[in-house]
Amino acid sequence: MDKSRVKNTLKVFTILVILGFLLWSISPKPAIAQAIDVVSSSIVSEFPAGFRINVEARGGENIQSIAIRLKIGQQTRGAFDYLCPPDSQGAKTGFDCDGIKPSKLAKGELFWRTNTSARYIPPGTIIRYHFEVEDMHGNRFDTEENQFIYHDARFEWLEISHPPVTVAYHSTLVKKRAELVLNSIIDTLDVMGPVLGAGTEETIRVTMYNNAKEMLAALPPRSKAISRELITEGQAFPEIGTLLVLGGGRMAAGTASHEVTHILVHRAGDSIFRQVPPWLNEGLSEYGNIDPGPAYDIALDFAIETNRLLPIMYMNSRPGNPEQVIIFYGQGRSIVQYLIKHFGTAKMRELMKALKEGTNINEAFQRVYGHSTLELDNMWRDSVGAPRYFPPKGGRSAPTPIPQKVILPYSLTPQPGGEFIGTKSSKPTQTPTSHKSTSTLISASDVSTREAVNSAEPSCLASNNNSEGPQDLTATLWILGVIGLTFRRRPKS
């Protein structure tokens, strides 16, 4: 290569460098990110109405929006909402709420409601959150994740812990009761964790109330009729990992043990496709109950003697009849006892794993136990001395219609089957003595943990009549129940 060509190459290169520098110098520069900072923030419980969030943020440029992201307990899905200036009204559009203009020092407020069925959050729940602040140029600042415990604002709360369980209580007078609840839950985790294959290291929060009146205001909104007739002794919120317990109940330890097992069952067996069938969920929860009462065994014996057992393939929802609810619990626990006794805990863990994968209960039974649901049902019936169940052949059987009573007009002349209006001298017919139905007697027995039939989450209930005294009327009620059943089945003469 000659010298002239080298000189020309250098000239071209020099010209290109100069042009490139000129182009860079006249091109628009990107905006320098201005620092954004959250000066202060607070979250204050106003339970049961909700909690109030306040934030103050500062930026080098006008703040365009302040938002909060929340995770409620152990729920996998999160929640998001914008905060508005405290004095603004109307709908939110970023931070510009109802015409309020952005500024470099901005304040935001949001009231997060929890007093409806859809938005309810149980007291004691851990809420994890962080704020997102954005300025008018699109620069965004995310705060570090923090947490807030949504306590019932009516009381000052104390806590005792044995990881992963924390029990919140109020009044030093009930500390011993709180320790009893805590120890019963720890014992249940030790027993049921290996049975279910559930993670027992995740946090469980417990809020203990001293009496039914305190606890009533903390429960999810429900019908007034249920609130009048039943006392909730405990309620689990498995997806959240929170538990409410009535510490003043006669069987607080058993209630806490039963309810925390619901949380373990959820962790071990509930999938995004379907949940563990109610009979298995309740059966496992009563199997894990470290302080069970006798009522479910009595109800099961009654159902066997009177042929009132339900086939387990039809037990995928809780009955609406109080008598059948208690049988439902007793039958579920007995079936779980049979499965674990005859097939071992390893098979129960396999069953939970199959359900967690989304397998339906019938396929899961066949895969894990090698038997169909019907076969396992009849194997259990053989073990308790109950008659086997054989499904009807040729499709579904129609119920036998009940004949309607023929209404005849009133008449002064006696007619067969008609109503007779007597004279002044006629003697009134003596009204027969009424007898309580078996369902009332059974539902009024000494049941320590009974659940609301129409509740969205498991909640253990007891009759209001039981709250007045700790008398055990089980034997008496059993005898009266049989007598009542006899009268109810006696044909009219």
MOBELMO-V433269 format. One record per residue. N is the residue number from 1. NEAR is the number of other ideal C-beta (glycine too) atoms within 12 Angstrom. Layout:
BEGIN
n->N near->NEAR
n->N near->NEAR
END
This chain:
BEGIN
n->1 near->8
n->2 near->8
n->3 near->9
n->4 near->10
n->5 near->11
n->6 near->12
n->7 near->13
n->8 near->14
n->9 near->15
n->10 near->14
n->11 near->14
n->12 near->14
n->13 near->14
n->14 near->14
n->15 near->14
n->16 near->14
n->17 near->14
n->18 near->14
n->19 near->14
n->20 near->14
n->21 near->13
n->22 near->12
n->23 near->12
n->24 near->12
n->25 near->11
n->26 near->10
n->27 near->10
n->28 near->8
n->29 near->8
n->30 near->9
n->31 near->13
n->32 near->10
n->33 near->16
n->34 near->22
n->35 near->16
n->36 near->33
n->37 near->24
n->38 near->31
n->39 near->23
n->40 near->18
n->41 near->28
n->42 near->23
n->43 near->32
n->44 near->21
n->45 near->29
n->46 near->21
n->47 near->33
n->48 near->28
n->49 near->23
n->50 near->25
n->51 near->34
n->52 near->26
n->53 near->38
n->54 near->27
n->55 near->39
n->56 near->26
n->57 near->40
n->58 near->24
n->59 near->32
n->60 near->21
n->61 near->27
n->62 near->27
n->63 near->42
n->64 near->32
n->65 near->36
n->66 near->48
n->67 near->33
n->68 near->41
n->69 near->24
n->70 near->33
n->71 near->26
n->72 near->32
n->73 near->36
n->74 near->27
n->75 near->21
n->76 near->13
n->77 near->14
n->78 near->19
n->79 near->25
n->80 near->19
n->81 near->28
n->82 near->32
n->83 near->40
n->84 near->33
n->85 near->32
n->86 near->20
n->87 near->13
n->88 near->25
n->89 near->13
n->90 near->13
n->91 near->13
n->92 near->25
n->93 near->16
n->94 near->30
n->95 near->36
n->96 near->26
n->97 near->29
n->98 near->16
n->99 near->16
n->100 near->28
n->101 near->17
n->102 near->29
n->103 near->22
n->104 near->23
n->105 near->23
n->106 near->41
n->107 near->31
n->108 near->43
n->109 near->31
n->110 near->34
n->111 near->23
n->112 near->33
n->113 near->22
n->114 near->32
n->115 near->21
n->116 near->15
n->117 near->17
n->118 near->12
n->119 near->21
n->120 near->32
n->121 near->42
n->122 near->43
n->123 near->44
n->124 near->40
n->125 near->39
n->126 near->33
n->127 near->38
n->128 near->27
n->129 near->34
n->130 near->28
n->131 near->40
n->132 near->32
n->133 near->43
n->134 near->31
n->135 near->31
n->136 near->25
n->137 near->19
n->138 near->19
n->139 near->25
n->140 near->24
n->141 near->30
n->142 near->21
n->143 near->24
n->144 near->13
n->145 near->18
n->146 near->23
n->147 near->19
n->148 near->29
n->149 near->31
n->150 near->40
n->151 near->33
n->152 near->35
n->153 near->23
n->154 near->21
n->155 near->24
n->156 near->14
n->157 near->29
n->158 near->21
n->159 near->23
n->160 near->26
n->161 near->20
n->162 near->23
n->163 near->16
n->164 near->27
n->165 near->39
n->166 near->31
n->167 near->40
n->168 near->39
n->169 near->39
n->170 near->29
n->171 near->21
n->172 near->15
n->173 near->13
n->174 near->28
n->175 near->21
n->176 near->19
n->177 near->32
n->178 near->37
n->179 near->27
n->180 near->31
n->181 near->48
n->182 near->37
n->183 near->26
n->184 near->40
n->185 near->49
n->186 near->30
n->187 near->26
n->188 near->44
n->189 near->34
n->190 near->20
n->191 near->25
n->192 near->40
n->193 near->31
n->194 near->22
n->195 near->35
n->196 near->42
n->197 near->26
n->198 near->37
n->199 near->22
n->200 near->31
n->201 near->15
n->202 near->26
n->203 near->28
n->204 near->46
n->205 near->41
n->206 near->50
n->207 near->46
n->208 near->49
n->209 near->43
n->210 near->28
n->211 near->23
n->212 near->31
n->213 near->18
n->214 near->28
n->215 near->39
n->216 near->29
n->217 near->23
n->218 near->42
n->219 near->40
n->220 near->34
n->221 near->22
n->222 near->25
n->223 near->16
n->224 near->10
n->225 near->11
n->226 near->24
n->227 near->23
n->228 near->14
n->229 near->24
n->230 near->37
n->231 near->37
n->232 near->42
n->233 near->47
n->234 near->53
n->235 near->45
n->236 near->46
n->237 near->39
n->238 near->35
n->239 near->28
n->240 near->38
n->241 near->39
n->242 near->45
n->243 near->51
n->244 near->47
n->245 near->52
n->246 near->44
n->247 near->39
n->248 near->30
n->249 near->39
n->250 near->27
n->251 near->36
n->252 near->43
n->253 near->37
n->254 near->40
n->255 near->52
n->256 near->49
n->257 near->46
n->258 near->52
n->259 near->53
n->260 near->55
n->261 near->50
n->262 near->51
n->263 near->48
n->264 near->46
n->265 near->44
n->266 near->38
n->267 near->35
n->268 near->37
n->269 near->37
n->270 near->28
n->271 near->21
n->272 near->12
n->273 near->15
n->274 near->23
n->275 near->28
n->276 near->41
n->277 near->32
n->278 near->32
n->279 near->40
n->280 near->42
n->281 near->43
n->282 near->45
n->283 near->38
n->284 near->46
n->285 near->45
n->286 near->47
n->287 near->36
n->288 near->44
n->289 near->39
n->290 near->32
n->291 near->26
n->292 near->31
n->293 near->36
n->294 near->24
n->295 near->42
n->296 near->40
n->297 near->27
n->298 near->33
n->299 near->44
n->300 near->36
n->301 near->27
n->302 near->35
n->303 near->34
n->304 near->25
n->305 near->21
n->306 near->25
n->307 near->16
n->308 near->28
n->309 near->34
n->310 near->32
n->311 near->27
n->312 near->36
n->313 near->23
n->314 near->23
n->315 near->30
n->316 near->24
n->317 near->18
n->318 near->31
n->319 near->29
n->320 near->13
n->321 near->20
n->322 near->33
n->323 near->37
n->324 near->30
n->325 near->40
n->326 near->49
n->327 near->42
n->328 near->41
n->329 near->50
n->330 near->42
n->331 near->42
n->332 near->42
n->333 near->37
n->334 near->36
n->335 near->44
n->336 near->41
n->337 near->29
n->338 near->30
n->339 near->38
n->340 near->29
n->341 near->17
n->342 near->19
n->343 near->25
n->344 near->17
n->345 near->25
n->346 near->18
n->347 near->28
n->348 near->41
n->349 near->27
n->350 near->27
n->351 near->42
n->352 near->38
n->353 near->24
n->354 near->29
n->355 near->38
n->356 near->27
n->357 near->21
n->358 near->18
n->359 near->23
n->360 near->22
n->361 near->36
n->362 near->25
n->363 near->18
n->364 near->33
n->365 near->33
n->366 near->19
n->367 near->21
n->368 near->28
n->369 near->30
n->370 near->14
n->371 near->23
n->372 near->22
n->373 near->33
n->374 near->21
n->375 near->22
n->376 near->34
n->377 near->36
n->378 near->25
n->379 near->26
n->380 near->38
n->381 near->28
n->382 near->17
n->383 near->19
n->384 near->25
n->385 near->15
n->386 near->29
n->387 near->18
n->388 near->20
n->389 near->26
n->390 near->13
n->391 near->17
n->392 near->11
n->393 near->7
n->394 near->7
n->395 near->7
n->396 near->9
n->397 near->10
n->398 near->8
n->399 near->7
n->400 near->6
n->401 near->6
n->402 near->6
n->403 near->6
n->404 near->6
n->405 near->10
n->406 near->11
n->407 near->9
n->408 near->14
n->409 near->13
n->410 near->13
n->411 near->14
n->412 near->13
n->413 near->13
n->414 near->15
n->415 near->14
n->416 near->10
n->417 near->12
n->418 near->16
n->419 near->18
n->420 near->18
n->421 near->15
n->422 near->15
n->423 near->10
n->424 near->7
n->425 near->6
n->426 near->11
n->427 near->8
n->428 near->11
n->429 near->9
n->430 near->6
n->431 near->6
n->432 near->10
n->433 near->7
n->434 near->10
n->435 near->19
n->436 near->20
n->437 near->22
n->438 near->35
n->439 near->27
n->440 near->24
n->441 near->34
n->442 near->42
n->443 near->34
n->444 near->34
n->445 near->40
n->446 near->36
n->447 near->44
n->448 near->40
n->449 near->50
n->450 near->47
n->451 near->40
n->452 near->31
n->453 near->29
n->454 near->20
n->455 near->30
n->456 near->23
n->457 near->31
n->458 near->42
n->459 near->42
n->460 near->44
n->461 near->42
n->462 near->40
n->463 near->31
n->464 near->21
n->465 near->21
n->466 near->32
n->467 near->26
n->468 near->13
n->469 near->10
n->470 near->15
n->471 near->16
n->472 near->20
n->473 near->24
n->474 near->28
n->475 near->16
n->476 near->17
n->477 near->34
n->478 near->27
n->479 near->18
n->480 near->24
n->481 near->36
n->482 near->23
n->483 near->19
n->484 near->26
n->485 near->27
n->486 near->16
n->487 near->20
n->488 near->21
n->489 near->14
n->490 near->12
n->491 near->7
n->492 near->8
n->493 near->4
END
